[in-house]
Amino acid sequence: MSHRRILFTMALMSLLLLGLTGLASAGIEWSIKPITEFTMPADNMLTQGEVLGALPPGWRPTYNWETFSIDSTNYLTGTGSVLFELQEQARGRVYVDVGVDSSRTYKVGWITKIENLTPREDGGAIVWGVFFKDGTGAWINCTEALNTLPSDYAKGMEASGIVIRTPRTFEDGKPLSGTTGWFVVEITMDLPKLAQDFKAAGGKITGMRFEQLFDSGTGKVWLDGMYLIPVQ
């Protein structure tokens, strides 16, 4: 195993341990880990979670990721992956909107990898985030919600207005960068607890948006699959 891959694996395991500490005290937790194989969950709620020759329905690339290609040689599930490449300093995002049962706990996941990823020096990073709709259909202000909760409530996740995202940096203070193999990022959300803790209007969460965001820099990012599954 290369020195770079060893460091990447160690960093991911540190983040995995950090993410797993969140469930006991919060309604949201996250994890990240390297993988070499993957099977799409049979109970995936997304219309299509893997690439089957074209961009899956419901996947919405924005910013500079509106230009992409289908890579039929790099993938773990389906018949290909979506390749986003930025050759100049820019940002990219892909997101999915979905309605949910407010009484359930869900897990969302992304299967992805990077090559020569170079975030901008003044805070650039690749992150994964979740938006929540309340009982009136309005987006919940996650920054305001977390400001009323203990500082360690989200266990490292960071709010920015109406979205809460994975941390921008590892424990060494640096963002994910360079070249990696495939890895999976997961965020688990206890909707009844989040609705209560975030004081959601109508007392419930009725919809969510999931995003993978590169903000910003240069390099290649593959997205092989996304899934949303109930866990309770």
GUKE-995446 format. One line per 4 residues: number of its first residue (from 0); their letters; for each residue x negated, y negated, z of N, C-alpha, C, O. Coordinates in Angstrom, 2 decimals, m for minus. Atoms other than C-alpha are relative to their C-alpha. Layout:
NUM> A> X Y Z X Y Z X Y Z X Y Z  ...
END
This chain:
0> MSHR> m0.86 1.19 0.00 0.00 0.00 0.00 m0.89 m1.25 0.00 m1.85 m1.31 0.77  0.82 1.19 0.11 m1.42 m3.43 m0.96 0.11 m0.84 1.26 1.07 m0.74 2.03  m0.02 0.89 m1.16 m2.33 m6.01 1.67 1.21 m0.92 m0.05 1.85 m1.16 0.97  m1.15 0.89 0.13 0.35 m8.33 0.29 1.27 0.72 0.37 2.11 0.16 1.07
4> RILF> m1.22 m0.73 m0.29 3.01 m5.62 0.49 0.10 0.31 1.50 1.19 0.28 2.07  0.00 m0.26 m1.43 1.98 m4.75 4.07 0.46 m1.24 0.76 1.30 m1.15 1.66  m0.40 1.23 m0.67 2.30 m8.40 5.13 1.47 m0.29 m0.22 2.17 m0.72 0.69  m1.42 0.24 0.30 5.66 m8.69 3.37 0.88 0.91 0.83 1.88 0.46 1.39
8> TMAL> m0.80 m0.95 m0.77 6.97 m5.54 5.07 0.02 m0.38 1.47 1.07 m0.30 2.11  0.04 0.40 m1.40 5.80 m6.73 8.48 0.87 m1.22 0.25 1.57 m1.31 1.25  m0.82 1.21 m0.16 7.44 m10.11 7.95 1.48 0.33 m0.04 2.27 m0.20 0.74  m1.41 m0.36 0.10 10.70 m8.53 6.87 0.47 0.74 1.24 1.59 0.52 1.69
12> MSLL> m0.40 m0.72 m1.20 10.74 m6.21 9.86 0.15 m0.95 1.18 1.02 m0.76 2.03  m0.15 1.00 m1.06 10.18 m9.20 12.17 1.32 m0.72 m0.13 2.00 m0.96 0.86  m1.28 0.66 0.22 13.16 m10.92 10.58 1.15 0.95 0.29 2.18 0.53 0.81  m1.04 m0.98 m0.29 15.19 m7.73 10.82 0.27 0.08 1.49 1.42 0.08 1.93
16> LLGL> m0.17 m0.06 m1.45 14.56 m7.54 14.55 0.65 m1.27 0.52 1.48 m1.22 1.43  m0.60 1.26 m0.43 15.43 m11.22 14.94 1.48 m0.01 m0.32 2.30 m0.40 0.52  m1.40 0.00 0.39 18.67 m10.80 13.02 0.83 0.93 0.84 1.97 0.61 1.18  m0.78 m1.00 m0.73 19.74 m7.72 14.93 0.30 m0.41 1.44 1.12 0.22 2.10
20> TGLA> m0.28 0.41 m1.37 19.65 m9.57 18.23 1.25 m0.85 0.11 1.66 m1.19 1.21  m1.07 0.97 m0.04 22.59 m11.73 17.23 1.38 0.52 0.33 2.23 m0.26 0.74  m1.38 m0.48 m0.05 25.61 m9.45 17.46 0.61 m0.11 1.39 1.80 m0.38 1.52  m0.56 m0.05 m1.34 25.99 m9.31 21.23 0.60 m1.33 0.43 1.60 m1.35 1.15
24> SAGI> m0.44 1.29 m0.51 26.44 m13.06 21.74 0.64 m0.88 m1.06 1.12 m1.96 m0.72  m0.50 0.87 1.06 27.61 m14.40 18.39 0.88 0.78 m0.96 0.89 2.01 m0.97  m0.87 m0.63 0.98 30.09 m13.75 15.64 m0.69 0.22 m1.33 m0.05 0.68 m2.27  0.72 m0.15 1.26 27.39 m13.69 12.96 m1.42 0.49 0.27 m2.06 0.05 1.23
28> EWSI> 1.38 m0.49 m0.09 24.11 m11.80 12.50 m0.51 0.23 m1.41 0.27 0.29 m2.35  0.59 m0.22 1.33 21.70 m11.22 9.62 m1.22 0.89 0.12 m1.80 1.05 1.19  1.19 m0.85 0.04 18.91 m8.90 8.57 m0.56 0.01 m1.41 0.12 m0.34 m2.37  0.67 m0.10 1.29 16.42 m8.39 5.75 m0.99 1.15 0.08 m1.72 1.28 1.06
32> KPIT> 0.93 m1.13 m0.03 14.46 m5.27 4.82 m0.32 0.45 m1.42 0.51 0.31 m2.32  0.37 m0.52 1.33 12.55 m3.76 1.87 0.72 1.31 m0.27 0.99 2.09 0.64  m0.64 m1.24 0.41 14.22 m0.95 m0.10 m0.64 0.49 m1.30 m1.22 m0.29 m2.05  0.49 m0.58 1.25 13.21 1.42 m2.90 1.11 0.68 m0.79 0.92 1.08 m1.94
36> EFTM> m1.16 m0.55 0.68 16.67 2.79 m3.74 1.25 m0.58 0.63 1.23 m1.04 1.77  m1.23 0.59 m0.52 20.24 1.66 m3.36 1.19 0.58 m0.76 1.14 0.76 m1.98  m1.27 m0.42 0.59 23.77 2.94 m3.97 1.07 m0.99 0.42 1.24 m1.26 1.61  m1.02 0.99 m0.31 26.58 0.42 m4.22 1.09 0.62 0.87 1.59 1.70 0.54
40> PADN> m1.04 m0.55 m0.87 29.09 0.95 m1.36 1.31 0.23 m0.74 1.73 m0.61 m1.54  m1.26 m0.33 0.68 32.30 2.63 m2.52 1.11 m0.96 0.39 2.05 m1.16 m0.39  m1.05 0.91 m0.46 34.37 0.15 m0.48 m0.35 m1.47 m0.23 0.17 m2.36 0.44  0.34 1.38 0.34 32.79 m2.95 m2.02 1.25 m0.75 m0.43 1.97 m0.30 m1.33
44> MLTQ> m1.20 0.77 0.30 35.52 m5.62 m2.14 m0.17 m0.93 m1.20 0.83 m1.44 m1.72  0.21 0.86 1.15 33.90 m7.63 m4.95 0.48 0.71 m1.27 0.39 1.93 m1.38  m0.52 m0.58 1.23 35.42 m7.12 m8.40 m1.02 0.89 m0.67 m0.70 1.98 m1.14  1.10 m0.81 0.53 32.06 m5.88 m9.66 m1.26 m0.43 0.71 m1.67 m1.59 0.62
48> GEVL> 1.16 0.35 m0.80 29.01 m5.75 m7.45 m1.33 0.20 m0.68 m2.35 m0.27 m0.19  1.25 m0.29 0.67 26.42 m4.55 m9.93 0.07 m0.43 m1.46 1.15 m0.66 m1.99  0.10 0.46 1.38 25.24 m5.54 m13.40 0.20 1.18 m0.94 m0.52 2.17 m0.87  m0.31 m1.05 0.98 26.73 m3.44 m16.20 m0.05 m0.60 m1.40 0.95 m0.61 m2.12
52> GALP> 0.20 0.55 1.34 25.32 m5.09 m19.31 0.24 m1.48 m0.12 m0.16 m2.08 m1.12  m0.30 1.43 0.05 26.49 m8.63 m18.49 0.14 m0.53 1.41 0.19 0.24 2.37  m0.22 0.60 m1.32 26.93 m11.08 m15.64 1.32 0.49 0.57 2.35 0.38 m0.10  m1.25 m0.51 m0.57 29.51 m9.52 m13.28 1.05 m1.09 0.17 0.71 m2.24 0.46
56> PGWR> m1.08 0.97 m0.23 32.91 m11.23 m13.05 m0.05 m0.54 1.43 m0.25 0.21 2.38  0.01 0.61 m1.32 33.04 m13.67 m10.17 m1.34 m0.55 0.44 m1.39 m1.40 1.33  1.31 0.56 m0.31 29.27 m14.31 m10.03 m0.11 m1.36 m0.69 0.11 m1.44 m1.90  0.02 1.34 0.56 28.81 m18.05 m10.55 m1.40 m0.64 0.17 m1.69 m1.20 1.22
60> PTYN> 1.31 0.67 m0.06 25.26 m19.27 m11.34 0.19 m1.51 m0.19 0.96 m1.95 m1.03  m0.08 1.45 0.09 24.81 m23.02 m10.83 m1.39 m0.60 0.07 m2.39 0.10 0.19  1.24 0.75 0.07 22.14 m25.72 m10.93 m0.83 0.55 m1.16 m0.29 0.77 m2.25  0.85 m0.45 1.10 19.17 m24.51 m12.99 0.03 1.51 m0.22 m0.70 2.02 m1.07
64> WETF> m0.20 m1.43 0.26 20.22 m20.87 m12.71 1.16 0.25 m0.95 1.54 1.40 m1.17  m1.03 m0.21 1.01 22.97 m21.47 m15.24 m0.58 0.68 m1.25 0.15 1.29 m2.03  0.70 m0.72 1.05 20.37 m20.19 m17.72 m0.64 1.24 0.61 m1.45 1.13 1.53  0.49 m1.26 m0.56 19.60 m16.53 m17.04 m0.06 1.04 m1.10 0.39 0.81 m2.22
68> SIDS> 0.02 m1.13 0.94 18.96 m13.20 m18.74 0.34 1.27 0.75 0.23 1.34 1.97  m0.25 m1.33 m0.57 19.99 m9.60 m18.17 m1.22 0.86 m0.24 m1.63 1.08 m1.38  1.20 m0.81 0.07 16.98 m7.43 m17.40 0.40 1.47 0.15 0.79 1.91 1.23  m0.41 m1.41 m0.02 17.68 m3.80 m18.32 m1.13 0.93 0.41 m0.98 2.15 0.34
72> TNYL> 1.13 m0.83 m0.41 14.28 m2.59 m17.07 m0.28 m0.08 1.49 m0.98 0.77 2.04  0.23 0.17 m1.44 14.31 m3.85 m13.47 1.33 0.02 0.74 2.08 m0.95 0.70  m1.24 m0.09 m0.76 17.17 m2.63 m11.29 m0.02 1.26 0.87 m0.79 2.19 0.61  m0.19 m1.17 m0.84 18.19 m0.19 m8.55 1.40 0.57 m0.15 1.61 1.76 0.09
76> TGTG> m1.38 m0.43 0.14 21.93 m0.02 m9.22 0.58 m0.59 m1.27 0.09 m1.61 m1.75  m0.56 0.46 1.27 24.12 m0.45 m12.31 m0.91 0.34 m1.16 m1.57 1.38 m1.16  0.83 m0.24 1.19 22.35 m0.76 m15.68 m0.98 m1.13 m0.24 m1.63 m1.18 m1.29  0.93 1.12 0.15 20.32 m3.91 m15.12 0.15 m0.95 1.17 0.88 m0.69 2.12
80> SVLF> m0.08 1.04 m1.01 19.84 m7.02 m13.03 0.02 m1.35 m0.70 m0.29 m1.45 m1.89  0.01 1.35 0.53 20.22 m10.75 m13.51 m1.33 m0.65 0.37 m1.72 m0.67 1.54  1.30 0.62 m0.20 16.89 m12.54 m13.95 0.12 m1.51 m0.15 0.56 m2.02 m1.18  0.05 1.45 0.01 16.58 m16.21 m13.05 m1.46 m0.43 0.02 m2.24 0.06 0.85
84> ELQE> 1.39 0.43 0.07 13.35 m17.96 m13.99 m0.08 m1.52 m0.08 0.56 m2.14 m0.93  0.23 1.44 m0.01 12.26 m21.51 m13.16 m1.48 m0.26 m0.25 m2.33 0.16 0.53  1.38 0.29 0.35 9.10 m22.75 m14.86 m0.43 m1.38 0.45 m1.62 m1.69 0.44  0.28 1.30 m0.56 9.34 m26.27 m13.47 0.73 m0.14 1.33 1.68 0.59 1.59
88> QARG> m0.63 0.20 m1.30 10.26 m27.55 m10.01 1.50 m0.24 m0.17 1.91 m1.26 m0.72  m1.45 0.11 0.14 14.02 m26.97 m9.83 0.65 0.91 1.04 m0.03 1.65 1.75  m0.72 m0.84 m0.95 16.72 m25.30 m7.77 1.02 0.84 m0.75 1.48 0.48 m1.84  m0.98 m0.89 0.60 19.08 m22.45 m8.52 0.87 0.63 1.06 0.46 0.80 2.21
92> RVYV> m0.92 m0.62 m0.95 22.10 m20.84 m6.91 0.96 0.90 m0.76 1.33 0.61 m1.90  m1.09 m0.82 0.51 24.56 m18.03 m7.54 0.91 0.31 1.19 0.44 0.64 2.27  m0.93 m0.20 m1.11 27.73 m17.64 m5.47 1.23 0.77 m0.45 1.51 0.90 m1.64  m1.24 m0.74 0.22 30.94 m15.62 m5.15 1.01 m0.48 1.03 0.67 m0.65 2.20
96> DVGV> m1.10 0.35 m0.90 34.30 m16.68 m3.64 0.91 1.21 0.18 1.14 1.96 m0.77  m0.85 m1.15 m0.26 36.58 m14.13 m1.99 0.96 m0.30 1.15 0.60 m0.99 2.10  m0.94 0.06 m1.10 39.70 m13.97 0.17 m0.23 1.17 0.94 m0.66 2.24 0.51  0.30 m1.04 m0.99 39.48 m11.95 3.39 1.16 0.14 0.98 2.02 m0.73 1.08
100> DSSR> m0.93 m0.26 m1.09 41.57 m10.44 6.18 m0.60 m0.62 1.26 m1.68 m0.23 1.69  0.54 0.76 m1.12 41.13 m12.77 9.13 m0.23 0.83 1.26 m0.88 0.37 2.20  0.12 m0.84 m1.20 41.31 m9.89 11.62 m1.18 0.96 m0.07 m1.37 1.77 0.84  1.04 m1.01 0.22 38.29 m7.99 10.26 m1.41 m0.55 0.22 m1.62 m1.76 0.28
104> TYKV> 1.43 0.30 0.05 34.51 m7.92 10.54 m0.52 0.48 m1.35 m0.18 1.57 m1.80  0.51 m0.32 1.33 32.66 m7.94 7.22 m1.51 m0.10 m0.05 m2.15 m0.78 0.76  1.43 0.10 0.29 29.16 m7.44 5.90 m0.17 m0.34 m1.47 0.40 0.33 m2.34  0.33 0.35 1.37 27.87 m9.17 2.77 m1.48 0.31 m0.23 m2.30 0.12 0.67
108> GWIT> 1.38 m0.35 0.29 24.69 m8.04 1.05 m0.43 m0.42 m1.39 0.38 m0.51 m2.31  0.63 0.35 1.27 22.33 m9.08 m1.74 m1.20 0.92 m0.22 m2.00 1.10 0.70  1.18 m0.80 0.37 19.82 m6.78 m3.53 m0.81 m0.85 m0.95 m0.33 m1.19 m2.03  0.76 0.99 0.76 17.03 m8.96 m4.86 m1.50 0.25 0.11 m1.94 1.02 0.96
112> KIEN> 1.46 0.02 m0.11 13.30 m9.37 m5.50 m0.53 m1.25 m0.68 0.19 m1.92 m1.41  0.59 1.23 0.53 10.90 m12.16 m6.46 m1.36 0.30 m0.63 m2.00 1.30 m0.34  1.33 m0.10 0.62 7.80 m12.67 m8.60 m0.57 m1.41 m0.17 0.06 m2.28 m0.76  0.69 1.29 0.09 5.33 m15.57 m8.33 0.90 m1.15 0.47 0.88 m2.24 m0.10
116> LTPR> m0.89 1.04 m0.51 7.91 m17.50 m6.32 m0.82 m1.01 0.80 m1.53 m0.66 1.74  0.76 1.07 m0.65 6.45 m20.84 m5.26 0.95 m1.11 0.41 1.23 m2.01 m0.38  m0.88 1.08 m0.47 8.78 m22.98 m3.15 m0.75 m1.32 0.06 m1.97 m1.34 0.26  0.64 1.31 m0.11 8.11 m26.71 m3.15 m0.58 m0.15 1.41 m0.09 0.46 2.36
120> EDGG> 0.76 0.08 m1.25 5.73 m27.74 m0.38 0.75 m0.69 1.12 0.48 m0.43 2.29  m0.67 0.77 m1.05 8.09 m30.08 1.46 1.35 0.60 0.39 2.36 m0.10 0.42  m1.21 m0.62 m0.51 10.65 m27.56 2.66 0.74 0.91 m0.94 1.85 1.34 m0.63  m0.66 m0.91 0.94 11.47 m25.44 m0.37 0.10 1.41 0.56 m0.76 1.83 1.33
124> AIVW> m0.19 m1.36 m0.52 12.81 m21.93 0.33 1.09 0.71 m0.78 1.94 0.08 m1.41  m1.12 m0.81 0.48 14.98 m19.09 m0.88 0.78 0.47 1.23 0.19 0.99 2.18  m0.84 m0.29 m1.17 17.92 m18.52 1.49 1.31 0.60 m0.47 1.65 0.57 m1.65  m1.29 m0.62 0.27 21.27 m16.74 1.72 1.00 m0.59 0.98 0.72 m0.70 2.17
128> GVFF> m0.93 0.72 m0.85 24.38 m18.42 3.05 1.45 0.42 m0.15 1.82 1.11 m1.09  m1.42 m0.31 m0.05 28.06 m18.14 3.93 0.78 m1.27 0.32 0.40 m2.04 1.20  m0.95 1.07 m0.26 30.90 m20.69 3.79 1.30 0.66 0.49 1.61 1.78 0.09  m1.24 m0.55 m0.54 34.19 m20.18 5.67 1.17 m0.95 m0.24 1.04 m2.16 m0.03
132> KDGT> m1.23 0.77 0.11 37.73 m21.36 4.88 0.89 0.29 1.20 1.02 1.43 1.62  m0.87 m0.18 m1.15 40.09 m21.96 7.78 1.43 0.33 m0.42 1.69 0.59 m1.59  m1.38 m0.38 0.29 43.82 m21.26 8.03 0.74 m0.96 m0.90 1.81 m0.63 m1.41  m0.62 0.97 0.90 44.63 m24.39 6.02 m0.62 0.03 m1.39 m0.17 m0.68 m2.29
136> GAWI> 0.69 m0.06 1.28 42.28 m23.47 3.16 m1.14 m0.98 m0.13 m1.74 m1.08 m1.21  1.10 0.96 0.02 39.71 m26.14 4.08 m1.30 0.68 0.46 m1.28 1.59 1.27  1.29 m0.52 m0.43 35.99 m25.42 4.42 m0.30 m0.46 1.42 m0.11 m1.63 1.75  0.37 0.32 m1.37 34.84 m25.29 8.05 m1.36 m0.69 0.00 m2.28 m0.26 m0.69
140> NCTE> 1.28 0.67 m0.15 32.07 m27.73 8.99 m0.85 0.80 0.99 m0.65 0.70 2.20  0.81 m0.89 m0.85 29.47 m25.26 10.31 m0.96 m0.79 0.89 m1.26 m0.37 2.00  0.89 0.82 m0.82 27.15 m28.01 11.53 0.72 m0.48 1.25 0.19 m0.36 2.36  m0.76 0.45 m1.15 29.84 m29.48 13.77 0.34 1.16 0.93 0.30 1.01 2.16
144> ALNT> m0.35 m1.15 m0.82 30.86 m26.01 14.95 m1.17 0.46 0.84 m1.02 0.70 2.04  1.16 m0.48 m0.75 27.34 m24.95 15.93 m0.46 m1.01 1.04 m1.06 m0.64 2.05  0.39 1.02 m0.98 26.75 m28.26 17.71 0.74 0.14 1.32 0.31 m0.40 2.34  m0.77 m0.20 m1.23 29.38 m27.19 20.26 m0.35 1.31 0.69 0.20 1.62 1.74
148> LPSD> 0.34 m1.33 m0.50 27.78 m23.79 20.87 m1.44 0.04 0.48 m2.21 m0.86 0.16  1.39 m0.10 m0.46 24.57 m22.62 22.58 m0.97 m0.04 m1.18 m0.65 0.42 m2.27  0.97 0.21 1.07 21.44 m23.41 20.56 m0.44 1.30 m0.67 m0.87 1.29 m1.82  0.42 m1.29 0.57 20.68 m19.70 20.06 1.18 0.81 m0.52 1.03 2.00 m0.79
152> YAKG> m1.20 m0.72 0.40 24.23 m18.79 18.99 m0.19 0.77 m1.30 0.16 1.94 m1.38  0.12 m0.62 1.33 23.35 m18.06 15.34 m1.32 0.73 m0.18 m1.61 1.23 m1.27  1.24 m0.78 0.01 19.98 m16.47 16.20 m0.87 m0.31 m1.21 m1.28 0.59 m1.95  0.92 0.40 1.06 17.92 m18.47 13.73 0.66 m0.49 m1.27 0.03 m1.18 m2.07
156> MEAS> m0.68 0.51 1.18 20.53 m19.12 11.07 0.22 m1.50 0.16 0.35 m2.01 1.27  m0.01 1.46 m0.01 20.81 m22.78 10.10 1.23 m0.53 m0.72 1.54 m0.11 m1.83  m1.18 0.61 0.62 23.93 m24.84 9.41 m0.40 m1.24 m0.78 m1.29 m1.99 m0.38  0.18 1.20 0.80 24.04 m27.49 6.70 1.36 m0.40 m0.54 1.76 0.02 m1.63
160> GIVI> m1.36 0.38 0.40 27.47 m29.08 6.53 0.93 1.19 0.04 1.14 1.77 1.11  m1.01 m1.06 0.03 29.97 m26.45 5.40 m0.58 1.38 m0.25 0.16 2.32 m0.53  0.62 m1.31 0.21 27.45 m23.62 5.02 m0.95 0.33 1.15 m1.56 m0.56 1.73  1.00 m0.47 m0.95 25.39 m21.53 7.43 m0.88 0.99 m0.74 m0.38 1.91 m1.39
164> RTPR> 0.94 m0.76 0.81 22.23 m19.96 5.98 m1.05 0.69 0.86 m1.28 0.32 2.01  1.14 m0.64 m0.64 19.41 m17.63 6.88 m1.13 m1.03 0.16 m1.14 m2.03 m0.56  1.09 0.97 m0.21 16.26 m19.40 8.17 m0.81 m0.22 m1.27 m0.95 0.69 m2.10  0.79 0.35 1.17 14.14 m21.16 5.58 m1.41 0.56 0.09 m2.09 0.68 m0.93
168> TFED> 1.37 m0.46 m0.17 10.90 m19.80 7.05 m0.07 1.24 0.86 0.86 1.55 1.61  0.30 m1.14 m0.84 9.40 m16.71 8.65 m0.58 m0.49 1.33 m0.67 m1.69 1.57  0.54 0.37 m1.31 7.90 m16.62 12.13 m1.32 m0.77 m0.12 m1.70 m1.48 0.80  1.24 0.73 0.19 4.63 m17.97 10.67 0.24 m1.42 m0.51 m0.70 m2.14 m0.80
172> GKPL> m0.34 1.34 0.45 6.48 m21.12 9.61 0.00 m0.19 m1.50 0.14 m1.32 m1.98  0.06 0.09 1.46 6.27 m20.31 5.90 1.21 0.68 m0.63 1.73 1.65 m0.07  m1.14 m0.63 0.68 9.07 m19.49 3.43 m0.43 1.26 m0.73 m1.62 1.48 m0.97  0.27 m1.17 0.83 9.34 m16.24 1.50 m0.54 m0.48 m1.34 0.03 m1.38 m1.96
176> SGTT> 0.63 0.45 1.24 7.06 m16.57 m1.53 m0.81 1.14 m0.60 m0.90 2.22 m0.02  0.84 m0.99 0.66 4.83 m14.69 m3.97 0.80 1.04 m0.73 1.82 0.74 m1.35  m0.62 m1.11 0.73 5.78 m11.29 m5.37 0.34 1.12 0.97 m0.49 1.48 1.81  m0.43 m1.09 m0.89 7.74 m8.52 m3.62 0.65 1.10 m0.82 0.95 0.92 m2.00
180> GWFV> m0.89 m1.00 0.55 9.50 m5.29 m4.35 1.43 m0.36 0.35 1.70 m1.46 0.85  m1.41 0.25 m0.32 13.26 m4.97 m3.94 0.20 m0.08 1.51 m0.45 0.64 2.27  m0.40 0.05 m1.40 14.76 m5.97 m0.61 1.48 m0.35 0.07 2.05 m0.85 m0.90  m1.42 0.28 m0.20 18.27 m6.32 0.80 0.15 m0.96 1.17 m0.45 m0.78 2.23
184> VEIT> m0.37 0.95 m1.04 19.61 m9.25 2.81 1.46 0.24 0.34 2.30 0.34 m0.55  m1.38 m0.22 m0.42 22.77 m8.69 4.87 0.38 m1.00 1.09 m0.43 m1.33 1.96  m0.57 0.85 m1.04 24.95 m11.00 6.93 1.31 0.64 0.44 2.18 0.92 m0.38  m1.21 m0.60 m0.56 27.61 m9.53 9.23 0.77 m1.06 0.77 0.19 m1.80 1.56
188> MDLP> m0.83 1.08 m0.54 30.53 m11.73 10.31 1.24 0.56 0.69 2.07 1.22 0.05  m1.18 m0.36 m0.78 33.08 m11.07 13.06 0.99 m1.17 m0.13 0.87 m2.16 0.59  m0.85 1.15 0.32 35.87 m13.28 11.70 0.87 m0.47 1.17 0.97 m1.68 1.39  m0.78 0.50 m1.14 38.15 m13.35 14.78 m0.84 m0.79 1.00 m0.40 m1.82 1.51
192> KLAQ> 0.88 0.71 m0.94 35.22 m14.37 17.00 m0.47 m1.32 m0.58 m0.49 m2.34 0.11  0.44 1.24 0.63 33.94 m16.93 14.50 1.13 m1.03 m0.02 0.91 m2.21 0.25  m1.13 0.92 0.03 37.42 m18.43 14.13 0.21 m0.64 1.36 0.49 m1.84 1.46  m0.15 0.52 m1.35 37.63 m18.80 17.90 m1.14 m0.94 0.36 m0.91 m2.05 0.84
196> DFKA> 1.16 0.79 m0.39 34.09 m20.09 18.41 m0.14 m1.27 m0.82 m0.58 m2.30 m0.31  0.09 1.17 0.88 34.24 m22.45 15.42 1.25 m0.88 0.07 1.33 m1.91 m0.59  m1.27 0.74 m0.14 37.74 m23.64 16.45 0.64 m0.27 m1.36 1.01 m1.39 m1.68  m0.55 0.10 1.35 39.05 m22.93 12.93 1.45 m0.44 0.04 2.24 0.06 0.85
200> AGGK> m1.40 0.44 0.10 42.27 m24.74 12.00 0.88 1.19 m0.35 0.52 2.01 m1.20  m0.88 m1.15 0.22 45.18 m22.31 12.09 m0.44 1.22 0.74 0.23 2.26 0.69  0.48 m1.10 m0.81 43.12 m20.07 14.36 m0.54 1.18 m0.76 m0.64 2.27 m0.21  0.49 m1.14 0.77 41.74 m17.93 11.54 m0.87 m0.45 m1.18 m0.86 m1.61 m1.58
204> ITGM> 0.81 0.18 1.20 39.31 m17.60 8.63 0.65 0.81 m1.12 0.87 2.01 m0.97  m0.76 m0.66 1.07 41.03 m16.78 5.34 m0.79 0.21 m1.29 m0.34 0.94 m2.17  0.79 m0.14 1.21 38.29 m17.07 2.72 m1.46 m0.28 0.27 m1.80 m0.94 1.26  1.43 0.22 m0.16 34.52 m17.07 2.27 m0.66 m0.19 m1.36 m0.14 0.24 m2.40
208> RFEQ> 0.88 0.12 1.17 31.85 m18.03 m0.23 m1.38 0.49 0.42 m1.87 0.15 1.50  1.34 m0.53 m0.28 28.51 m16.20 m0.39 m0.96 m0.51 m1.07 m0.64 m0.49 m2.26  0.95 0.54 0.96 25.44 m17.72 m1.99 m1.41 0.51 0.23 m1.82 0.80 1.36  1.45 m0.14 m0.04 21.84 m16.96 m2.83 m0.54 m1.29 m0.61 m0.21 m1.62 m1.75
212> LFDS> 0.45 1.33 0.40 20.03 m20.30 m3.09 m1.52 m0.07 0.02 m2.16 0.32 1.00  1.43 0.33 0.03 16.50 m21.20 m4.20 m0.11 m1.52 m0.08 0.25 m2.12 m1.09  0.00 1.45 m0.12 15.90 m24.77 m3.10 m1.36 m0.49 0.50 m1.56 m0.59 1.71  0.11 m0.15 1.44 13.54 m25.38 m4.90 m1.45 0.33 m0.26 m2.24 0.44 0.68
216> GTGK> 1.36 m0.36 0.33 10.34 m24.52 m6.77 m0.06 0.67 m1.35 0.73 0.36 m2.24  0.17 m0.72 1.26 9.16 m22.20 m9.54 m0.10 1.49 0.27 m0.34 1.91 1.41  0.16 m1.44 m0.12 9.07 m18.47 m10.20 1.23 0.76 m0.47 2.20 0.18 m0.96  m1.07 m0.89 0.45 11.30 m15.49 m10.96 0.74 0.61 1.19 0.14 0.96 2.21
220> VWLD> m0.85 m0.65 m1.01 14.20 m14.11 m8.92 0.94 0.95 m0.73 1.66 0.54 m1.64  m0.95 m0.98 0.54 16.10 m10.92 m9.78 1.11 0.21 1.03 0.84 0.33 2.23  m1.13 m0.36 m0.85 19.58 m10.31 m8.36 0.64 1.24 m0.60 1.21 1.19 m1.69  m0.46 m1.29 0.53 20.57 m6.67 m8.78 1.42 0.32 0.39 2.13 1.00 m0.35
224> GMYL> m1.35 m0.31 m0.43 23.78 m6.53 m6.80 0.41 m0.82 1.21 m0.43 m1.34 1.95  m0.59 0.61 m1.19 26.10 m8.07 m4.22 1.17 0.84 0.44 1.84 1.47 m0.38  m1.12 m0.76 m0.50 28.64 m6.45 m1.98 0.59 m0.65 1.24 m0.09 m1.36 1.97  m0.71 0.42 m1.21 31.22 m7.25 0.68 0.80 1.19 0.48 1.66 1.69 m0.24
228> IPVQ> m0.67 m1.19 m0.51 32.42 m4.42 2.89 0.52 m0.27 1.41 m0.12 m0.98 2.18  m0.48 0.09 m1.38 34.58 m4.20 6.03 m0.80 0.97 0.87 m1.12 2.08 0.44  0.77 m0.87 m0.89 32.70 m2.78 9.00 0.80 0.40 1.23 0.33 1.19 2.05  m0.88 m0.41 m1.09 35.60 m2.52 11.48 1.44 0.05 m0.51 2.35 0.37 0.25
END
